[in-house]
């Protein structure tokens, strides 16, 4: 009876996660009607970089509208496309209607939440399905017999030692996977920080501010946004446009038409940093939620790495003591 209840319970959980996966997939296909999309090309009006306080630049284009003016909306492109495309070139994308347009990068980034959710829920549904199959009495009995045969072939003491070691290794394996995820997520932050502080490989210049934007919020767990849209000429004489996130202090000290002192990575003029960062700017950047997330991930990763090596050193020390006896 208990086995039957477990089977029904696992089947119900499998159906639950399966329905969630199906519902999220259905919502995704409804939101992004990929079946009705058609290839479409547009004319590039300008290349625009976007540079946050904590991450490397992203790359976008503005397309020409029917009246010949650049679009207000930005469309995501890759770094390679940003280097190769110029004004007047054609860019390939997709359209769901006569006026809509999206690049493949737009579709991927906008649907990232759906794809991640579908992947996680689908994986859970699959695991539950396997567990349900293994809960079937006939299969469970066969698995128990196989496990018993393996059990009698091993000594109790050795099996216990291996089990403890396996549990210990499994714990560190899970912690290691979390650290790898954290480091992958924070890698762009670390790369940007390195480029910010490195004293070489950068070019200093003045950029003209020709537009500003601010979004001030007092909501919990949400940062306010302050941006300057700047233009400058790089070493090759090309005019570069970048939408640059700035701190509250920098935003208050400059206005449209002012010259903003910047430096950029010599090999990538869209990777822009504001020169003359003050203690106030640093303090305001440290108080953002984004910085708190990155800082927490790095702190947890550092602690886990330290704890792992500390346990390894203690294990080696204990082993030496046992060998000495």
N, C-alpha and C positions, 0 to 999 in steps of 0.2 A: 504493500500500500504506500509506504514511504517512497519507494522507488518511482511509483506511478505519479505521486505528487511532485517529485523532483522533475520528472520528465515533462509534466504539464507546465510547471513553473518555467523551466528553461525554454519550452516551446513558446510560452507567452512572451518572455523577454525577447526571444528571437523575432517574433512577429512585431513586437513594439519597435525595436530598432530598425527592422525592415520597413515598417510604415513610415518612420521618421526619415529614413533614407529616400524612400519613394516620394514623400511629401516635399523634401528639400530639392530633390531632382526635378520634380514637377514645377516647383516654384521658380527654379533656375531657368528651366526651358520656357516658362511663361514670361519671365523678366527679360531674358535674352533669347529671343526667337531666332536661334541660329539656323534653323531649317529654312527660314525665309530670307536670310541675308544674301545679298548679291555683291560681287566685286564692284568696287567703284574707285575711281581715281580723282584726286583733287590737285589743284595747283598750289604750291608752297608760296606763302606770302612772306614768311620770316621764320627763322630758327630762334627759339627762346629757351634758355636754360632756367631751371629753378633750383635754388641752392638754399638748403635749410641750415640751421645752426649746428646740427649734429651729424648730418649725413652727406655723402658725396652728391654731386649734382644729378638731376634728372633732366631729360631732354624732350623738347616738345616742338611742334610746329603750329603756326597759325596758317590757315588756308584762305585763299582769296574767295570773297563772297561775290554774288552776282554783280554787285555795283563796283567791284574792283577793290574794295577796302579789306583789310585783314580781319579775320574773325576775332571775336573776343575770346572764344573758347580755345583752350590749348589741347592739342592731340599728342599723345605720347609716342615717342619714337626711341630707337636705340642709339647708343653713342656712335656706332658706325654710321648710321643714317645721318646723324647730326653733322658728322665730318664730311659726308659725301654730298648731301643735298644743298642746293642753293636756291635762291629766290627764282621762281618761274619753273622749277622742276615739278614733275608729276610724282605724287606719292600714292601708293596703292593702299586701299582699305576696304571697308565693307559698309553697306547701307541697308537699313531695314525699311526705308521709305524714300520718297523723292528728295527730301531735304536732309535726312540724317546721314551722319558719317562717323565712322570709328576706325581707328587703326587696330591691327591685331593685338598690339600691346595694350590698348585701351580695354578691349574685351577681356584680355587675360587679367589685368590688374583689377578691373571693376568687379570681376566675378571670382576673385580670389577667396572671399569669404564662403561663397557657395561651394566652390571646389574643395576647399579644406574641410568644410562640414560634411559634404557628401563622402569624402574619403574616410574621415574618422568614423562616421556613423555606419558606413558600409563595412568597414573593417570590424567594428563591434558586432554588427549583425552576422558577419561571416564567422567570427569566433563563437558567438552564441549558437549558431547553427551546428558547428562542429561539436560543441559541448552537448547539445541536444541529442545529436546522433550517438555520442558516446554514452549518453544516459539511458539508451534503449537497453532493457534487461539483457538480451542475448549478447549484445556487443560489450556491455559492461562486464558480464561474467567472463567472456573470452579475454578481455583485457586484464581482469583480476587474476585469472589463471596464468597468463603470461607474466604478470608482475610477480606472482608467487614463485614461479620457476626461477626468475632472476634473483629473488630474495634468498632462496635456499642455496644458491651457488656461492654466495658471498658470506664472509664471516661477519658476525654482528658488530664487532669492534671496528673493523675496517669500514663497514657500511655507515656506521654512525659518524666516523671521522670524515668520510667523503661527503656525507650529507651536510655536516656542519660547514665544511669547506665550500660546498656548492652553494649553500645559503649565503655564506659570507661573500663569495664571488658574485652571486646574483645581486646582492645589495649594492656592491660597488659598481656592477655593470649598469644597474638602473641609474645610480648617481652619475656615472660617466656619461650615459646617454643624455641626461638632463644638462650636464655641463656642456656637451657638444652642441646641444640645441641652443643654449644660452649664448655660447661663443659665436655660433653661426649668426644668431640674431643680432649680436652686438658687433659683429665684424666690421660692418659699414661705419659704425660709430668710431671704432678704434682706428680705422683707416683715415677717416676724416680728422680725428684728433692728431694723428701722426703728421698729416699734411699741414695741419694748422700750426704746429709747433716747430716743424723742421725749418732750419734757417737757410736752406739752400733749395735750388730748383724752382724758385718763385720769381715772378716779375711784379714790380710795383708800378702803379699808375693811378690816375684819377678818373673816376667814372661820373658821368652826368646823370643825376636823378631826374627822370622825366615822368614818373608816376609814383604814387604812394597808395597803400591800402592797409587798413587796420580792421581787425575784428576783435573787440574786447569782450571777454566773457568772464562771468563770476561763478560759473558752474564748477562743481567739484570734479576733479580728475579731467579737466580740459584746459589747455593752454590758450592764451590769447595769441593772436597772429598780428605781426607788424612787418610789412614788406616794403622794400624799395625796388622799383623797376629801373635798372641802370643800363647805360650804354657806354661802351669804350672801344677803342681800337687796340687790337692785340699786336704782337710783334710783327706779324705779316701784313698789317694794315687792314685786316678784316674787322668790320664793326660787329661787336658781340653784344647781345641783349641778354640780361640775366634778371630774374626776379629773386631778390635776395632777402631772406629772413634776417631781421635785426632785433636787437634787444630794445627794451623800452627807453633806455637812456640814449642810444644811438638814434632812434626814431624821433625823439624830442629835439635833438640837436641839429637836424638837417631837414630841408624841405625841397620841393620841386625846383629844379634849376641849380641847386648846389652841387659842388664837386665833392664826391665821396672818396676818401683815400682807401684804395683797395690793393690787394695783391692777389695774384692768381697763379696756379700751377703752370709753369711754362709750357708743358706738353698738353695742357687742357685749359683753355681760357675760360671755360664755363665753371671751373672749380675756383670760386671766388671767396675771399676772406676780407673782412673789414680790418684795416690797419688801425693801430693805436687803441687796441682793446684796453679799457680801463678796469680797475678793480670793481667798480660798480657794474660794468657790463658782465664781468665774470660772475659776480654774485647773483645777478638777475638770471643769467643762464642756468646757474646751479639750482635755482628755485623752481624750475619748470618740472612738470610731471614726466616729460620725455627723458630728461636727465636722471630723474629718480628711478625710472624703469631700467635704464642702462646701468646706472650705478649699482642697483640692487642685483642685477644679473651678474655683473662682474664680481661683486662682493661674495655672492653665494658660490660662484665658480671658484674663486680664490680660496674660500674656506674648504670646499670639498677637495680641491687639489692638495691643499696643505694637510687635511685630515688623512687623505689616502697615503701620502708619503710618510706621514708621522706613524700611521699604523704599520706600514711596511718596515720602517726602521725599528719599531718596537718588536715586530715579529722576528726580524733578523737578530736582534739583541737577545730575545728569549731563546731562540734556536742555538745561539752560540753558548748561552749558559747551560742548556741541556747537553750540548756536545761536550762541553768542558767537564761535566760530571761523569 
